[in-house]
Amino acid sequence: MMLSELAPGERGTIQRYETDTPPSRLLEMGLVPGTTVEVVRRAPLGDPIYLNVRGYHLAVREHDAELIHVDEA
């Protein structure tokens, strides 16, 4: 499943990216394979998505979250 499909309160572990060359800004923010992420909430119109990653909060655009494959935890 994709990160964008998780509902608020759900967790997932990043498995891989849809593309062979993931955006470097996502990797720099800690969204690397093996990392567990939790969806905290979504903005009223669904974009951005607020995540809890390694103890800090992060907002990502929905089109970026659609690039990330996760296993639901």
CHARMM internal coordinates of N, CA and C (Angstrom, degrees):
IC EDIT
DIST 1 N 1 CA 1.4388
DIST 1 CA 1 C 1.5274
ANGL 1 N 1 CA 1 C 108.47
DIST 1 C 2 N 1.3062
ANGL 1 CA 1 C 2 N 115.13
DIHE 1 N 1 CA 1 C 2 N 162.96
DIST 2 N 2 CA 1.4662
ANGL 1 C 2 N 2 CA 120.51
DIHE 1 CA 1 C 2 N 2 CA -178.89
DIST 2 CA 2 C 1.5304
ANGL 2 N 2 CA 2 C 109.79
DIHE 1 C 2 N 2 CA 2 C -96.64
DIST 2 C 3 N 1.3132
ANGL 2 CA 2 C 3 N 116.41
DIHE 2 N 2 CA 2 C 3 N 152.87
DIST 3 N 3 CA 1.4608
ANGL 2 C 3 N 3 CA 121.50
DIHE 2 CA 2 C 3 N 3 CA 178.25
DIST 3 CA 3 C 1.5249
ANGL 3 N 3 CA 3 C 110.74
DIHE 2 C 3 N 3 CA 3 C -57.33
DIST 3 C 4 N 1.2992
ANGL 3 CA 3 C 4 N 117.56
DIHE 3 N 3 CA 3 C 4 N -35.48
DIST 4 N 4 CA 1.4652
ANGL 3 C 4 N 4 CA 121.51
DIHE 3 CA 3 C 4 N 4 CA -179.08
DIST 4 CA 4 C 1.5288
ANGL 4 N 4 CA 4 C 112.51
DIHE 3 C 4 N 4 CA 4 C -65.78
DIST 4 C 5 N 1.3281
ANGL 4 CA 4 C 5 N 118.76
DIHE 4 N 4 CA 4 C 5 N -15.95
DIST 5 N 5 CA 1.4635
ANGL 4 C 5 N 5 CA 122.79
DIHE 4 CA 4 C 5 N 5 CA -178.83
DIST 5 CA 5 C 1.5234
ANGL 5 N 5 CA 5 C 113.29
DIHE 4 C 5 N 5 CA 5 C -88.14
DIST 5 C 6 N 1.3305
ANGL 5 CA 5 C 6 N 118.32
DIHE 5 N 5 CA 5 C 6 N -12.37
DIST 6 N 6 CA 1.4609
ANGL 5 C 6 N 6 CA 120.77
DIHE 5 CA 5 C 6 N 6 CA 179.52
DIST 6 CA 6 C 1.5195
ANGL 6 N 6 CA 6 C 110.38
DIHE 5 C 6 N 6 CA 6 C -72.16
DIST 6 C 7 N 1.3103
ANGL 6 CA 6 C 7 N 116.07
DIHE 6 N 6 CA 6 C 7 N 141.47
DIST 7 N 7 CA 1.4655
ANGL 6 C 7 N 7 CA 122.39
DIHE 6 CA 6 C 7 N 7 CA 178.29
DIST 7 CA 7 C 1.5303
ANGL 7 N 7 CA 7 C 109.10
DIHE 6 C 7 N 7 CA 7 C -90.99
DIST 7 C 8 N 1.3299
ANGL 7 CA 7 C 8 N 117.59
DIHE 7 N 7 CA 7 C 8 N 159.79
DIST 8 N 8 CA 1.4647
ANGL 7 C 8 N 8 CA 119.79
DIHE 7 CA 7 C 8 N 8 CA 175.95
DIST 8 CA 8 C 1.5284
ANGL 8 N 8 CA 8 C 111.18
DIHE 7 C 8 N 8 CA 8 C -53.86
DIST 8 C 9 N 1.3321
ANGL 8 CA 8 C 9 N 115.28
DIHE 8 N 8 CA 8 C 9 N 134.01
DIST 9 N 9 CA 1.4551
ANGL 8 C 9 N 9 CA 122.09
DIHE 8 CA 8 C 9 N 9 CA -178.18
DIST 9 CA 9 C 1.5141
ANGL 9 N 9 CA 9 C 113.85
DIHE 8 C 9 N 9 CA 9 C 94.36
DIST 9 C 10 N 1.3240
ANGL 9 CA 9 C 10 N 118.42
DIHE 9 N 9 CA 9 C 10 N -14.63
DIST 10 N 10 CA 1.4578
ANGL 9 C 10 N 10 CA 121.37
DIHE 9 CA 9 C 10 N 10 CA 179.84
DIST 10 CA 10 C 1.5227
ANGL 10 N 10 CA 10 C 110.65
DIHE 9 C 10 N 10 CA 10 C -87.97
DIST 10 C 11 N 1.3245
ANGL 10 CA 10 C 11 N 114.72
DIHE 10 N 10 CA 10 C 11 N 151.71
DIST 11 N 11 CA 1.4628
ANGL 10 C 11 N 11 CA 121.80
DIHE 10 CA 10 C 11 N 11 CA 178.89
DIST 11 CA 11 C 1.5200
ANGL 11 N 11 CA 11 C 109.87
DIHE 10 C 11 N 11 CA 11 C -118.47
DIST 11 C 12 N 1.3112
ANGL 11 CA 11 C 12 N 114.36
DIHE 11 N 11 CA 11 C 12 N 155.29
DIST 12 N 12 CA 1.4485
ANGL 11 C 12 N 12 CA 120.66
DIHE 11 CA 11 C 12 N 12 CA 175.32
DIST 12 CA 12 C 1.5156
ANGL 12 N 12 CA 12 C 110.18
DIHE 11 C 12 N 12 CA 12 C -152.72
DIST 12 C 13 N 1.3086
ANGL 12 CA 12 C 13 N 115.70
DIHE 12 N 12 CA 12 C 13 N 157.99
DIST 13 N 13 CA 1.4620
ANGL 12 C 13 N 13 CA 121.69
DIHE 12 CA 12 C 13 N 13 CA 177.02
DIST 13 CA 13 C 1.5192
ANGL 13 N 13 CA 13 C 107.69
DIHE 12 C 13 N 13 CA 13 C -109.06
DIST 13 C 14 N 1.3238
ANGL 13 CA 13 C 14 N 115.60
DIHE 13 N 13 CA 13 C 14 N 127.11
DIST 14 N 14 CA 1.4577
ANGL 13 C 14 N 14 CA 120.63
DIHE 13 CA 13 C 14 N 14 CA -179.02
DIST 14 CA 14 C 1.5191
ANGL 14 N 14 CA 14 C 109.51
DIHE 13 C 14 N 14 CA 14 C -65.38
DIST 14 C 15 N 1.3424
ANGL 14 CA 14 C 15 N 116.21
DIHE 14 N 14 CA 14 C 15 N 126.87
DIST 15 N 15 CA 1.4578
ANGL 14 C 15 N 15 CA 122.05
DIHE 14 CA 14 C 15 N 15 CA -179.99
DIST 15 CA 15 C 1.5185
ANGL 15 N 15 CA 15 C 112.11
DIHE 14 C 15 N 15 CA 15 C -102.46
DIST 15 C 16 N 1.3271
ANGL 15 CA 15 C 16 N 115.48
DIHE 15 N 15 CA 15 C 16 N -47.63
DIST 16 N 16 CA 1.4655
ANGL 15 C 16 N 16 CA 119.54
DIHE 15 CA 15 C 16 N 16 CA -178.10
DIST 16 CA 16 C 1.5211
ANGL 16 N 16 CA 16 C 109.04
DIHE 15 C 16 N 16 CA 16 C -166.91
DIST 16 C 17 N 1.3210
ANGL 16 CA 16 C 17 N 114.90
DIHE 16 N 16 CA 16 C 17 N 173.59
DIST 17 N 17 CA 1.4588
ANGL 16 C 17 N 17 CA 122.13
DIHE 16 CA 16 C 17 N 17 CA 176.50
DIST 17 CA 17 C 1.5190
ANGL 17 N 17 CA 17 C 109.40
DIHE 16 C 17 N 17 CA 17 C -104.85
DIST 17 C 18 N 1.3074
ANGL 17 CA 17 C 18 N 116.50
DIHE 17 N 17 CA 17 C 18 N 152.13
DIST 18 N 18 CA 1.4597
ANGL 17 C 18 N 18 CA 123.37
DIHE 17 CA 17 C 18 N 18 CA 178.97
DIST 18 CA 18 C 1.5310
ANGL 18 N 18 CA 18 C 111.10
DIHE 17 C 18 N 18 CA 18 C -64.86
DIST 18 C 19 N 1.3190
ANGL 18 CA 18 C 19 N 116.37
DIHE 18 N 18 CA 18 C 19 N -28.54
DIST 19 N 19 CA 1.4557
ANGL 18 C 19 N 19 CA 122.11
DIHE 18 CA 18 C 19 N 19 CA -176.36
DIST 19 CA 19 C 1.5267
ANGL 19 N 19 CA 19 C 110.58
DIHE 18 C 19 N 19 CA 19 C -109.54
DIST 19 C 20 N 1.3146
ANGL 19 CA 19 C 20 N 116.56
DIHE 19 N 19 CA 19 C 20 N 155.54
DIST 20 N 20 CA 1.4684
ANGL 19 C 20 N 20 CA 120.91
DIHE 19 CA 19 C 20 N 20 CA 177.76
DIST 20 CA 20 C 1.5219
ANGL 20 N 20 CA 20 C 112.10
DIHE 19 C 20 N 20 CA 20 C -72.17
DIST 20 C 21 N 1.3303
ANGL 20 CA 20 C 21 N 116.87
DIHE 20 N 20 CA 20 C 21 N -24.37
DIST 21 N 21 CA 1.4693
ANGL 20 C 21 N 21 CA 121.03
DIHE 20 CA 20 C 21 N 21 CA 179.63
DIST 21 CA 21 C 1.5305
ANGL 21 N 21 CA 21 C 108.41
DIHE 20 C 21 N 21 CA 21 C -121.47
DIST 21 C 22 N 1.3429
ANGL 21 CA 21 C 22 N 117.53
DIHE 21 N 21 CA 21 C 22 N 85.67
DIST 22 N 22 CA 1.4597
ANGL 21 C 22 N 22 CA 119.89
DIHE 21 CA 21 C 22 N 22 CA -179.00
DIST 22 CA 22 C 1.5239
ANGL 22 N 22 CA 22 C 111.08
DIHE 21 C 22 N 22 CA 22 C -65.71
DIST 22 C 23 N 1.3221
ANGL 22 CA 22 C 23 N 117.13
DIHE 22 N 22 CA 22 C 23 N 152.67
DIST 23 N 23 CA 1.4726
ANGL 22 C 23 N 23 CA 119.59
DIHE 22 CA 22 C 23 N 23 CA 178.05
DIST 23 CA 23 C 1.5274
ANGL 23 N 23 CA 23 C 110.50
DIHE 22 C 23 N 23 CA 23 C -58.03
DIST 23 C 24 N 1.3030
ANGL 23 CA 23 C 24 N 116.45
DIHE 23 N 23 CA 23 C 24 N 127.63
DIST 24 N 24 CA 1.4664
ANGL 23 C 24 N 24 CA 120.73
DIHE 23 CA 23 C 24 N 24 CA -176.40
DIST 24 CA 24 C 1.5247
ANGL 24 N 24 CA 24 C 111.82
DIHE 23 C 24 N 24 CA 24 C -61.87
DIST 24 C 25 N 1.3332
ANGL 24 CA 24 C 25 N 117.89
DIHE 24 N 24 CA 24 C 25 N -30.26
DIST 25 N 25 CA 1.4683
ANGL 24 C 25 N 25 CA 119.33
DIHE 24 CA 24 C 25 N 25 CA -179.57
DIST 25 CA 25 C 1.5189
ANGL 25 N 25 CA 25 C 111.36
DIHE 24 C 25 N 25 CA 25 C -63.72
DIST 25 C 26 N 1.3356
ANGL 25 CA 25 C 26 N 117.98
DIHE 25 N 25 CA 25 C 26 N -32.50
DIST 26 N 26 CA 1.4615
ANGL 25 C 26 N 26 CA 120.44
DIHE 25 CA 25 C 26 N 26 CA 177.63
DIST 26 CA 26 C 1.5235
ANGL 26 N 26 CA 26 C 110.90
DIHE 25 C 26 N 26 CA 26 C -70.21
DIST 26 C 27 N 1.3120
ANGL 26 CA 26 C 27 N 116.55
DIHE 26 N 26 CA 26 C 27 N -41.42
DIST 27 N 27 CA 1.4631
ANGL 26 C 27 N 27 CA 120.39
DIHE 26 CA 26 C 27 N 27 CA 177.51
DIST 27 CA 27 C 1.5275
ANGL 27 N 27 CA 27 C 110.57
DIHE 26 C 27 N 27 CA 27 C -64.66
DIST 27 C 28 N 1.3219
ANGL 27 CA 27 C 28 N 117.57
DIHE 27 N 27 CA 27 C 28 N -39.94
DIST 28 N 28 CA 1.4611
ANGL 27 C 28 N 28 CA 122.01
DIHE 27 CA 27 C 28 N 28 CA 179.86
DIST 28 CA 28 C 1.5300
ANGL 28 N 28 CA 28 C 111.66
DIHE 27 C 28 N 28 CA 28 C -65.79
DIST 28 C 29 N 1.3365
ANGL 28 CA 28 C 29 N 117.16
DIHE 28 N 28 CA 28 C 29 N -27.39
DIST 29 N 29 CA 1.4616
ANGL 28 C 29 N 29 CA 121.11
DIHE 28 CA 28 C 29 N 29 CA 178.81
DIST 29 CA 29 C 1.5252
ANGL 29 N 29 CA 29 C 111.79
DIHE 28 C 29 N 29 CA 29 C -83.23
DIST 29 C 30 N 1.3252
ANGL 29 CA 29 C 30 N 117.76
DIHE 29 N 29 CA 29 C 30 N -0.27
DIST 30 N 30 CA 1.4570
ANGL 29 C 30 N 30 CA 121.28
DIHE 29 CA 29 C 30 N 30 CA 176.46
DIST 30 CA 30 C 1.5101
ANGL 30 N 30 CA 30 C 114.90
DIHE 29 C 30 N 30 CA 30 C 98.07
DIST 30 C 31 N 1.3083
ANGL 30 CA 30 C 31 N 118.22
DIHE 30 N 30 CA 30 C 31 N 8.00
DIST 31 N 31 CA 1.4656
ANGL 30 C 31 N 31 CA 121.38
DIHE 30 CA 30 C 31 N 31 CA 179.24
DIST 31 CA 31 C 1.5222
ANGL 31 N 31 CA 31 C 109.40
DIHE 30 C 31 N 31 CA 31 C -87.48
DIST 31 C 32 N 1.3267
ANGL 31 CA 31 C 32 N 114.89
DIHE 31 N 31 CA 31 C 32 N 70.98
DIST 32 N 32 CA 1.4607
ANGL 31 C 32 N 32 CA 121.96
DIHE 31 CA 31 C 32 N 32 CA -177.81
DIST 32 CA 32 C 1.5303
ANGL 32 N 32 CA 32 C 108.71
DIHE 31 C 32 N 32 CA 32 C -110.93
DIST 32 C 33 N 1.3366
ANGL 32 CA 32 C 33 N 117.58
DIHE 32 N 32 CA 32 C 33 N 154.69
DIST 33 N 33 CA 1.4632
ANGL 32 C 33 N 33 CA 119.78
DIHE 32 CA 32 C 33 N 33 CA 178.62
DIST 33 CA 33 C 1.5260
ANGL 33 N 33 CA 33 C 111.70
DIHE 32 C 33 N 33 CA 33 C -53.86
DIST 33 C 34 N 1.3440
ANGL 33 CA 33 C 34 N 114.84
DIHE 33 N 33 CA 33 C 34 N 138.75
DIST 34 N 34 CA 1.4651
ANGL 33 C 34 N 34 CA 121.47
DIHE 33 CA 33 C 34 N 34 CA -178.67
DIST 34 CA 34 C 1.5134
ANGL 34 N 34 CA 34 C 113.91
DIHE 33 C 34 N 34 CA 34 C 96.43
DIST 34 C 35 N 1.3201
ANGL 34 CA 34 C 35 N 117.67
DIHE 34 N 34 CA 34 C 35 N -10.45
DIST 35 N 35 CA 1.4522
ANGL 34 C 35 N 35 CA 122.46
DIHE 34 CA 34 C 35 N 35 CA -178.46
DIST 35 CA 35 C 1.5240
ANGL 35 N 35 CA 35 C 110.32
DIHE 34 C 35 N 35 CA 35 C -86.28
DIST 35 C 36 N 1.3328
ANGL 35 CA 35 C 36 N 116.29
DIHE 35 N 35 CA 35 C 36 N 134.51
DIST 36 N 36 CA 1.4560
ANGL 35 C 36 N 36 CA 121.35
DIHE 35 CA 35 C 36 N 36 CA 175.85
DIST 36 CA 36 C 1.5163
ANGL 36 N 36 CA 36 C 109.15
DIHE 35 C 36 N 36 CA 36 C -88.38
DIST 36 C 37 N 1.3237
ANGL 36 CA 36 C 37 N 116.51
DIHE 36 N 36 CA 36 C 37 N 132.33
DIST 37 N 37 CA 1.4652
ANGL 36 C 37 N 37 CA 122.20
DIHE 36 CA 36 C 37 N 37 CA 178.72
DIST 37 CA 37 C 1.5230
ANGL 37 N 37 CA 37 C 109.08
DIHE 36 C 37 N 37 CA 37 C -125.54
DIST 37 C 38 N 1.3198
ANGL 37 CA 37 C 38 N 115.93
DIHE 37 N 37 CA 37 C 38 N 148.69
DIST 38 N 38 CA 1.4632
ANGL 37 C 38 N 38 CA 122.13
DIHE 37 CA 37 C 38 N 38 CA 176.36
DIST 38 CA 38 C 1.5240
ANGL 38 N 38 CA 38 C 108.60
DIHE 37 C 38 N 38 CA 38 C -123.35
DIST 38 C 39 N 1.3207
ANGL 38 CA 38 C 39 N 116.31
DIHE 38 N 38 CA 38 C 39 N 131.84
DIST 39 N 39 CA 1.4612
ANGL 38 C 39 N 39 CA 120.05
DIHE 38 CA 38 C 39 N 39 CA 175.40
DIST 39 CA 39 C 1.5220
ANGL 39 N 39 CA 39 C 107.18
DIHE 38 C 39 N 39 CA 39 C -79.06
DIST 39 C 40 N 1.3352
ANGL 39 CA 39 C 40 N 116.75
DIHE 39 N 39 CA 39 C 40 N 118.82
DIST 40 N 40 CA 1.4541
ANGL 39 C 40 N 40 CA 122.08
DIHE 39 CA 39 C 40 N 40 CA -179.31
DIST 40 CA 40 C 1.5218
ANGL 40 N 40 CA 40 C 109.67
DIHE 39 C 40 N 40 CA 40 C -84.24
DIST 40 C 41 N 1.3195
ANGL 40 CA 40 C 41 N 115.77
DIHE 40 N 40 CA 40 C 41 N -50.39
DIST 41 N 41 CA 1.4642
ANGL 40 C 41 N 41 CA 120.57
DIHE 40 CA 40 C 41 N 41 CA 178.06
DIST 41 CA 41 C 1.5145
ANGL 41 N 41 CA 41 C 108.81
DIHE 40 C 41 N 41 CA 41 C -167.48
DIST 41 C 42 N 1.3216
ANGL 41 CA 41 C 42 N 114.03
DIHE 41 N 41 CA 41 C 42 N 171.54
DIST 42 N 42 CA 1.4645
ANGL 41 C 42 N 42 CA 121.54
DIHE 41 CA 41 C 42 N 42 CA 175.79
DIST 42 CA 42 C 1.5172
ANGL 42 N 42 CA 42 C 107.94
DIHE 41 C 42 N 42 CA 42 C -119.98
DIST 42 C 43 N 1.2956
ANGL 42 CA 42 C 43 N 116.28
DIHE 42 N 42 CA 42 C 43 N 149.89
DIST 43 N 43 CA 1.4635
ANGL 42 C 43 N 43 CA 120.75
DIHE 42 CA 42 C 43 N 43 CA 174.93
DIST 43 CA 43 C 1.5279
ANGL 43 N 43 CA 43 C 107.96
DIHE 42 C 43 N 43 CA 43 C -65.19
DIST 43 C 44 N 1.3291
ANGL 43 CA 43 C 44 N 117.83
DIHE 43 N 43 CA 43 C 44 N 159.52
DIST 44 N 44 CA 1.4644
ANGL 43 C 44 N 44 CA 120.73
DIHE 43 CA 43 C 44 N 44 CA -176.42
DIST 44 CA 44 C 1.5328
ANGL 44 N 44 CA 44 C 114.86
DIHE 43 C 44 N 44 CA 44 C -51.24
DIST 44 C 45 N 1.3007
ANGL 44 CA 44 C 45 N 118.58
DIHE 44 N 44 CA 44 C 45 N -35.84
DIST 45 N 45 CA 1.4623
ANGL 44 C 45 N 45 CA 120.38
DIHE 44 CA 44 C 45 N 45 CA 179.27
DIST 45 CA 45 C 1.5354
ANGL 45 N 45 CA 45 C 111.98
DIHE 44 C 45 N 45 CA 45 C -97.11
DIST 45 C 46 N 1.3542
ANGL 45 CA 45 C 46 N 117.08
DIHE 45 N 45 CA 45 C 46 N 9.75
DIST 46 N 46 CA 1.4567
ANGL 45 C 46 N 46 CA 121.57
DIHE 45 CA 45 C 46 N 46 CA 175.87
DIST 46 CA 46 C 1.5106
ANGL 46 N 46 CA 46 C 115.77
DIHE 45 C 46 N 46 CA 46 C 91.60
DIST 46 C 47 N 1.3028
ANGL 46 CA 46 C 47 N 118.05
DIHE 46 N 46 CA 46 C 47 N -4.87
DIST 47 N 47 CA 1.4655
ANGL 46 C 47 N 47 CA 120.90
DIHE 46 CA 46 C 47 N 47 CA -176.46
DIST 47 CA 47 C 1.5159
ANGL 47 N 47 CA 47 C 109.05
DIHE 46 C 47 N 47 CA 47 C -142.19
DIST 47 C 48 N 1.3156
ANGL 47 CA 47 C 48 N 121.15
DIHE 47 N 47 CA 47 C 48 N 120.66
DIST 48 N 48 CA 1.4537
ANGL 47 C 48 N 48 CA 128.80
DIHE 47 CA 47 C 48 N 48 CA 9.90
DIST 48 CA 48 C 1.5340
ANGL 48 N 48 CA 48 C 112.79
DIHE 47 C 48 N 48 CA 48 C -86.65
DIST 48 C 49 N 1.3238
ANGL 48 CA 48 C 49 N 113.68
DIHE 48 N 48 CA 48 C 49 N 177.90
DIST 49 N 49 CA 1.4605
ANGL 48 C 49 N 49 CA 122.94
DIHE 48 CA 48 C 49 N 49 CA 175.82
DIST 49 CA 49 C 1.5216
ANGL 49 N 49 CA 49 C 106.79
DIHE 48 C 49 N 49 CA 49 C -107.32
DIST 49 C 50 N 1.3316
ANGL 49 CA 49 C 50 N 116.80
DIHE 49 N 49 CA 49 C 50 N 130.35
DIST 50 N 50 CA 1.4585
ANGL 49 C 50 N 50 CA 121.49
DIHE 49 CA 49 C 50 N 50 CA -179.30
DIST 50 CA 50 C 1.5262
ANGL 50 N 50 CA 50 C 108.75
DIHE 49 C 50 N 50 CA 50 C -97.51
DIST 50 C 51 N 1.3330
ANGL 50 CA 50 C 51 N 115.81
DIHE 50 N 50 CA 50 C 51 N 127.40
DIST 51 N 51 CA 1.4608
ANGL 50 C 51 N 51 CA 122.79
DIHE 50 CA 50 C 51 N 51 CA -175.30
DIST 51 CA 51 C 1.5182
ANGL 51 N 51 CA 51 C 111.21
DIHE 50 C 51 N 51 CA 51 C -119.68
DIST 51 C 52 N 1.3271
ANGL 51 CA 51 C 52 N 115.26
DIHE 51 N 51 CA 51 C 52 N 155.06
DIST 52 N 52 CA 1.4545
ANGL 51 C 52 N 52 CA 122.16
DIHE 51 CA 51 C 52 N 52 CA 168.20
DIST 52 CA 52 C 1.5224
ANGL 52 N 52 CA 52 C 105.47
DIHE 51 C 52 N 52 CA 52 C -108.77
DIST 52 C 53 N 1.3270
ANGL 52 CA 52 C 53 N 116.10
DIHE 52 N 52 CA 52 C 53 N 115.46
DIST 53 N 53 CA 1.4630
ANGL 52 C 53 N 53 CA 122.54
DIHE 52 CA 52 C 53 N 53 CA -177.20
DIST 53 CA 53 C 1.5151
ANGL 53 N 53 CA 53 C 108.46
DIHE 52 C 53 N 53 CA 53 C -128.14
DIST 53 C 54 N 1.3311
ANGL 53 CA 53 C 54 N 116.30
DIHE 53 N 53 CA 53 C 54 N 115.74
DIST 54 N 54 CA 1.4725
ANGL 53 C 54 N 54 CA 121.38
DIHE 53 CA 53 C 54 N 54 CA 177.08
DIST 54 CA 54 C 1.5233
ANGL 54 N 54 CA 54 C 112.65
DIHE 53 C 54 N 54 CA 54 C 53.29
DIST 54 C 55 N 1.3280
ANGL 54 CA 54 C 55 N 117.28
DIHE 54 N 54 CA 54 C 55 N 37.70
DIST 55 N 55 CA 1.4524
ANGL 54 C 55 N 55 CA 121.38
DIHE 54 CA 54 C 55 N 55 CA 175.26
DIST 55 CA 55 C 1.5160
ANGL 55 N 55 CA 55 C 115.58
DIHE 54 C 55 N 55 CA 55 C 87.36
DIST 55 C 56 N 1.3086
ANGL 55 CA 55 C 56 N 119.40
DIHE 55 N 55 CA 55 C 56 N 3.48
DIST 56 N 56 CA 1.4533
ANGL 55 C 56 N 56 CA 120.71
DIHE 55 CA 55 C 56 N 56 CA 175.74
DIST 56 CA 56 C 1.5241
ANGL 56 N 56 CA 56 C 109.79
DIHE 55 C 56 N 56 CA 56 C -128.52
DIST 56 C 57 N 1.3128
ANGL 56 CA 56 C 57 N 115.70
DIHE 56 N 56 CA 56 C 57 N 159.13
DIST 57 N 57 CA 1.4613
ANGL 56 C 57 N 57 CA 121.36
DIHE 56 CA 56 C 57 N 57 CA -178.59
DIST 57 CA 57 C 1.5202
ANGL 57 N 57 CA 57 C 109.77
DIHE 56 C 57 N 57 CA 57 C -95.36
DIST 57 C 58 N 1.3136
ANGL 57 CA 57 C 58 N 114.45
DIHE 57 N 57 CA 57 C 58 N 144.28
DIST 58 N 58 CA 1.4452
ANGL 57 C 58 N 58 CA 122.06
DIHE 57 CA 57 C 58 N 58 CA -173.86
DIST 58 CA 58 C 1.5244
ANGL 58 N 58 CA 58 C 108.02
DIHE 57 C 58 N 58 CA 58 C -144.67
DIST 58 C 59 N 1.3025
ANGL 58 CA 58 C 59 N 117.49
DIHE 58 N 58 CA 58 C 59 N 140.89
DIST 59 N 59 CA 1.4628
ANGL 58 C 59 N 59 CA 121.98
DIHE 58 CA 58 C 59 N 59 CA 175.47
DIST 59 CA 59 C 1.5257
ANGL 59 N 59 CA 59 C 108.44
DIHE 58 C 59 N 59 CA 59 C -112.11
DIST 59 C 60 N 1.3227
ANGL 59 CA 59 C 60 N 115.63
DIHE 59 N 59 CA 59 C 60 N 130.16
DIST 60 N 60 CA 1.4657
ANGL 59 C 60 N 60 CA 120.59
DIHE 59 CA 59 C 60 N 60 CA 177.18
DIST 60 CA 60 C 1.5206
ANGL 60 N 60 CA 60 C 109.15
DIHE 59 C 60 N 60 CA 60 C -127.08
DIST 60 C 61 N 1.3007
ANGL 60 CA 60 C 61 N 115.79
DIHE 60 N 60 CA 60 C 61 N 149.14
DIST 61 N 61 CA 1.4608
ANGL 60 C 61 N 61 CA 121.60
DIHE 60 CA 60 C 61 N 61 CA 177.93
DIST 61 CA 61 C 1.5235
ANGL 61 N 61 CA 61 C 108.73
DIHE 60 C 61 N 61 CA 61 C -72.31
DIST 61 C 62 N 1.3070
ANGL 61 CA 61 C 62 N 116.26
DIHE 61 N 61 CA 61 C 62 N 150.58
DIST 62 N 62 CA 1.4593
ANGL 61 C 62 N 62 CA 120.57
DIHE 61 CA 61 C 62 N 62 CA -178.57
DIST 62 CA 62 C 1.5319
ANGL 62 N 62 CA 62 C 111.45
DIHE 61 C 62 N 62 CA 62 C -61.63
DIST 62 C 63 N 1.3344
ANGL 62 CA 62 C 63 N 117.74
DIHE 62 N 62 CA 62 C 63 N -38.28
DIST 63 N 63 CA 1.4763
ANGL 62 C 63 N 63 CA 118.55
DIHE 62 CA 62 C 63 N 63 CA -179.30
DIST 63 CA 63 C 1.5268
ANGL 63 N 63 CA 63 C 111.31
DIHE 62 C 63 N 63 CA 63 C -66.10
DIST 63 C 64 N 1.3505
ANGL 63 CA 63 C 64 N 118.06
DIHE 63 N 63 CA 63 C 64 N -26.91
DIST 64 N 64 CA 1.4638
ANGL 63 C 64 N 64 CA 120.24
DIHE 63 CA 63 C 64 N 64 CA 174.13
DIST 64 CA 64 C 1.5268
ANGL 64 N 64 CA 64 C 110.72
DIHE 63 C 64 N 64 CA 64 C -75.30
DIST 64 C 65 N 1.3370
ANGL 64 CA 64 C 65 N 116.83
DIHE 64 N 64 CA 64 C 65 N -39.81
DIST 65 N 65 CA 1.4664
ANGL 64 C 65 N 65 CA 120.92
DIHE 64 CA 64 C 65 N 65 CA 179.22
DIST 65 CA 65 C 1.5304
ANGL 65 N 65 CA 65 C 111.22
DIHE 64 C 65 N 65 CA 65 C -64.71
DIST 65 C 66 N 1.3140
ANGL 65 CA 65 C 66 N 117.71
DIHE 65 N 65 CA 65 C 66 N -25.92
DIST 66 N 66 CA 1.4596
ANGL 65 C 66 N 66 CA 121.41
DIHE 65 CA 65 C 66 N 66 CA 178.15
DIST 66 CA 66 C 1.5249
ANGL 66 N 66 CA 66 C 113.01
DIHE 65 C 66 N 66 CA 66 C -72.59
DIST 66 C 67 N 1.3295
ANGL 66 CA 66 C 67 N 117.25
DIHE 66 N 66 CA 66 C 67 N -9.13
DIST 67 N 67 CA 1.4694
ANGL 66 C 67 N 67 CA 122.08
DIHE 66 CA 66 C 67 N 67 CA 178.53
DIST 67 CA 67 C 1.5251
ANGL 67 N 67 CA 67 C 112.53
DIHE 66 C 67 N 67 CA 67 C -90.50
DIST 67 C 68 N 1.3495
ANGL 67 CA 67 C 68 N 117.17
DIHE 67 N 67 CA 67 C 68 N -10.32
DIST 68 N 68 CA 1.4657
ANGL 67 C 68 N 68 CA 121.28
DIHE 67 CA 67 C 68 N 68 CA -169.11
DIST 68 CA 68 C 1.5308
ANGL 68 N 68 CA 68 C 110.23
DIHE 67 C 68 N 68 CA 68 C -107.97
DIST 68 C 69 N 1.3281
ANGL 68 CA 68 C 69 N 116.20
DIHE 68 N 68 CA 68 C 69 N 118.90
DIST 69 N 69 CA 1.4595
ANGL 68 C 69 N 69 CA 121.87
DIHE 68 CA 68 C 69 N 69 CA 175.24
DIST 69 CA 69 C 1.5333
ANGL 69 N 69 CA 69 C 108.72
DIHE 68 C 69 N 69 CA 69 C -86.21
DIST 69 C 70 N 1.3335
ANGL 69 CA 69 C 70 N 116.59
DIHE 69 N 69 CA 69 C 70 N 132.73
DIST 70 N 70 CA 1.4690
ANGL 69 C 70 N 70 CA 121.15
DIHE 69 CA 69 C 70 N 70 CA 178.23
DIST 70 CA 70 C 1.5199
ANGL 70 N 70 CA 70 C 109.53
DIHE 69 C 70 N 70 CA 70 C -130.00
DIST 70 C 71 N 1.3421
ANGL 70 CA 70 C 71 N 115.11
DIHE 70 N 70 CA 70 C 71 N 155.57
DIST 71 N 71 CA 1.4540
ANGL 70 C 71 N 71 CA 122.42
DIHE 70 CA 70 C 71 N 71 CA 167.29
DIST 71 CA 71 C 1.5118
ANGL 71 N 71 CA 71 C 105.88
DIHE 70 C 71 N 71 CA 71 C -101.84
DIST 71 C 72 N 1.3212
ANGL 71 CA 71 C 72 N 116.89
DIHE 71 N 71 CA 71 C 72 N 127.40
DIST 72 N 72 CA 1.4596
ANGL 71 C 72 N 72 CA 120.34
DIHE 71 CA 71 C 72 N 72 CA -178.80
DIST 72 CA 72 C 1.5236
ANGL 72 N 72 CA 72 C 109.23
DIHE 71 C 72 N 72 CA 72 C -66.36
DIST 72 C 73 N 1.3308
ANGL 72 CA 72 C 73 N 115.10
DIHE 72 N 72 CA 72 C 73 N 133.47
DIST 73 N 73 CA 1.4777
ANGL 72 C 73 N 73 CA 120.17
DIHE 72 CA 72 C 73 N 73 CA -178.14
DIST 73 CA 73 C 1.5083
ANGL 73 N 73 CA 73 C 111.32
DIHE 72 C 73 N 73 CA 73 C -97.63
END
COOR INIT
IC SEED 1 N 1 CA 1 C
IC BUILD
